[in-house]
Amino acid sequence: MPLYPKALLAAGILLVTSCSIAQERYRPRDPDLRARLSYDISAVVGPGDVRHVCVAVSQDGGYRIERTTGVGQSQRLHGKMPKEEFRQLSKLLEAAEFRSLSGNHGGLIRQESERFAAEISFGDRSRDDGARSLENEAWRLQWLNADGESPFPAAVSTLVDWLKRFQPKDGKSFEYAEYPDVCPAGGLRLLQPAVAENSHP
């Protein structure tokens, strides 16, 4: 492909990306939120393997999960994690190796990709004047591994493994309209340029 059409394609993708981020709907503050995590893979996976999973976890270990397997079977459940499971997840989320991640990773997806995103709540914070912040602040990380060129760091791989093997016990099903915000807010979707971004409030 000549250079000019490549430049037009890249500009078009960036324009669509910026428009989709700008149109992101407002998400009301959730004071009980601990974290939202997601993982997606575009490659062919086995029938029982996870293709897409999002988990929202509250401060007391309550969870909402939505996932799709390799055969397209979808599941939405909510409940409460066993204490040991919640303790293990909290340890992974608080790990210094995970919280120190930063950087930009670029590239275009040619064949396959996998994406991880995290939104971890800081809760309400006081301003300098002593008043409470009106927004629920969060630390966000997105990592898109396009064609294996930007592999997940070990701390992200460990969280991805946790997401893929988490099995809700005694979970109750829910409809999307009841909890539409299980996945982390905003960000790039698969089939767009590979970008990892880390933003601290």
C-alpha positions as CSV (number, residue, x, y, z in Angstrom):
1,M,0.0,0.0,0.0
2,P,1.5,3.4,-1.0
3,L,2.3,5.8,1.8
4,Y,-0.5,8.3,1.2
5,P,-3.4,5.8,1.6
6,K,-1.7,4.5,4.8
7,A,-1.6,8.0,6.2
8,L,-5.3,8.5,5.3
9,L,-6.2,5.2,7.0
10,A,-4.3,6.0,10.2
11,A,-5.9,9.5,10.3
12,G,-9.4,8.0,9.8
13,I,-8.9,5.5,12.6
14,L,-7.7,8.2,15.0
15,L,-10.7,10.4,14.1
16,V,-13.1,7.6,14.8
17,T,-11.3,6.8,18.0
18,S,-11.4,10.4,19.2
19,C,-15.1,10.8,18.3
20,S,-16.0,7.6,20.2
21,I,-14.2,8.8,23.3
22,A,-15.8,12.2,23.1
23,Q,-19.3,10.6,22.9
24,E,-18.8,8.4,25.9
25,R,-21.8,8.8,28.2
26,Y,-21.5,10.3,31.6
27,R,-21.1,7.6,34.3
28,P,-22.6,8.5,37.7
29,R,-20.4,8.3,40.7
30,D,-20.3,4.9,42.5
31,P,-18.9,5.4,46.0
32,D,-18.8,1.6,46.6
33,L,-16.7,0.8,43.5
34,R,-13.4,-0.9,44.1
35,A,-12.4,-1.7,40.5
36,R,-13.6,-2.5,37.0
37,L,-11.5,-4.8,34.9
38,S,-11.8,-6.2,31.4
39,Y,-10.1,-8.5,29.0
40,D,-10.9,-9.2,25.3
41,I,-9.2,-11.3,22.7
42,S,-9.8,-11.3,19.0
43,A,-8.1,-14.6,18.2
44,V,-10.0,-17.9,17.9
45,V,-10.4,-19.5,21.3
46,G,-11.7,-22.9,22.4
47,P,-15.4,-23.4,23.2
48,G,-15.1,-23.1,26.9
49,D,-12.4,-20.3,26.8
50,V,-13.1,-16.7,27.5
51,R,-13.3,-14.3,24.6
52,H,-14.6,-11.3,26.6
53,V,-14.9,-10.7,30.3
54,C,-15.6,-7.6,32.5
55,V,-15.8,-7.6,36.3
56,A,-16.9,-4.8,38.5
57,V,-16.0,-5.2,42.2
58,S,-17.3,-3.2,45.2
59,Q,-15.4,-2.3,48.4
60,D,-17.1,-5.2,50.3
61,G,-16.4,-7.9,47.6
62,G,-19.7,-7.7,45.8
63,Y,-19.2,-8.4,42.1
64,R,-20.9,-8.1,38.7
65,I,-19.5,-10.1,35.8
66,E,-20.3,-10.3,32.1
67,R,-18.4,-12.7,29.8
68,T,-18.6,-14.4,26.5
69,T,-17.0,-17.7,25.6
70,G,-15.5,-18.9,22.3
71,V,-18.8,-20.3,21.2
72,G,-20.6,-16.9,21.8
73,Q,-22.3,-18.0,25.0
74,S,-22.9,-14.9,27.2
75,Q,-23.3,-14.7,30.9
76,R,-24.1,-11.9,33.3
77,L,-24.0,-12.7,37.1
78,H,-23.8,-10.7,40.3
79,G,-23.1,-11.8,43.9
80,K,-20.4,-11.7,46.6
81,M,-16.9,-13.1,46.3
82,P,-15.6,-15.5,49.0
83,K,-13.2,-13.6,51.3
84,E,-10.1,-15.4,50.1
85,E,-10.9,-14.7,46.5
86,F,-11.5,-11.0,47.3
87,R,-8.3,-10.8,49.3
88,Q,-6.3,-12.3,46.4
89,L,-7.8,-9.9,43.9
90,S,-7.1,-6.9,46.2
91,K,-3.5,-8.0,46.6
92,L,-3.1,-8.1,42.8
93,L,-4.7,-4.7,42.4
94,E,-2.5,-3.1,45.0
95,A,0.8,-4.6,43.8
96,A,3.5,-2.0,43.2
97,E,4.5,-3.7,39.9
98,F,0.9,-3.1,38.7
99,R,0.5,0.4,39.9
100,S,3.8,1.5,38.5
101,L,2.9,0.7,34.9
102,S,3.0,3.5,32.4
103,G,4.0,4.2,28.9
104,N,2.7,4.4,25.3
105,H,2.8,1.4,23.0
106,G,1.8,2.0,19.3
107,G,1.0,-0.1,16.3
108,L,-1.8,-1.3,14.1
109,I,-3.6,-4.6,14.5
110,R,-3.0,-6.7,11.4
111,Q,-4.4,-10.1,12.6
112,E,-5.0,-10.7,16.3
113,S,-5.0,-8.7,19.5
114,E,-5.8,-8.8,23.1
115,R,-6.8,-6.0,25.4
116,F,-6.8,-5.4,29.1
117,A,-8.3,-2.4,30.9
118,A,-8.6,-1.4,34.6
119,E,-10.4,1.4,36.4
120,I,-9.5,1.4,40.1
121,S,-11.4,3.8,42.4
122,F,-9.7,6.1,44.8
123,G,-13.0,6.8,46.4
124,D,-14.0,10.4,47.4
125,R,-11.1,12.6,48.1
126,S,-10.8,15.9,50.0
127,R,-9.8,19.0,48.2
128,D,-7.2,21.5,49.6
129,D,-10.0,23.6,51.1
130,G,-11.3,20.5,53.0
131,A,-14.4,20.0,50.9
132,R,-15.1,16.6,49.4
133,S,-14.4,16.1,45.7
134,L,-17.6,15.8,43.7
135,E,-16.1,13.0,41.5
136,N,-15.1,9.5,42.3
137,E,-11.5,9.6,41.2
138,A,-9.9,6.6,39.6
139,W,-6.6,5.3,38.3
140,R,-7.0,3.9,34.8
141,L,-4.8,1.6,32.6
142,Q,-5.4,0.3,29.1
143,W,-3.1,-2.1,27.3
144,L,-3.6,-3.3,23.8
145,N,-1.3,-6.1,22.6
146,A,-1.6,-6.1,18.8
147,D,-0.1,-9.1,17.0
148,G,2.0,-9.9,20.0
149,E,4.1,-6.8,19.6
150,S,3.3,-5.3,23.1
151,P,3.0,-8.3,25.4
152,F,1.3,-7.8,28.8
153,P,3.7,-7.1,31.6
154,A,3.8,-9.9,34.3
155,A,1.5,-7.9,36.7
156,V,-1.2,-7.5,33.9
157,S,-0.8,-11.2,32.9
158,T,-1.5,-12.3,36.4
159,L,-4.7,-10.2,36.5
160,V,-5.8,-11.5,33.1
161,D,-5.3,-15.1,34.4
162,W,-7.5,-14.2,37.5
163,L,-10.2,-12.7,35.2
164,K,-10.2,-15.8,32.9
165,R,-10.5,-18.3,35.7
166,F,-12.8,-16.5,38.1
167,Q,-15.9,-18.7,38.6
168,P,-18.8,-16.9,40.4
169,K,-20.4,-19.1,43.1
170,D,-24.1,-18.7,43.8
171,G,-24.3,-15.8,41.3
172,K,-27.7,-14.4,40.2
173,S,-28.3,-13.4,36.6
174,F,-29.0,-9.8,35.6
175,E,-30.0,-7.9,32.5
176,Y,-27.6,-5.4,30.9
177,A,-30.1,-2.5,31.6
178,E,-29.8,-3.2,35.4
179,Y,-26.0,-2.8,35.4
180,P,-24.8,-1.2,32.2
181,D,-21.5,-0.1,33.6
182,V,-19.7,-3.4,34.4
183,C,-16.8,-2.7,32.0
184,P,-14.2,0.1,32.6
185,A,-15.1,3.5,31.1
186,G,-14.1,4.6,27.6
187,G,-10.9,3.7,25.8
188,L,-10.0,2.1,22.6
189,R,-11.7,-1.0,21.2
190,L,-10.2,-3.9,19.3
191,L,-9.4,-3.4,15.7
192,Q,-8.1,0.1,16.4
193,P,-4.5,1.3,16.8
194,A,-2.7,-0.3,19.7
195,V,-2.3,2.1,22.5
196,A,-1.5,1.6,26.1
197,E,-2.3,4.6,28.3
198,N,-1.9,5.2,32.0
199,S,-3.6,8.2,33.6
200,H,-3.3,9.3,37.2
201,P,-5.7,12.0,38.5
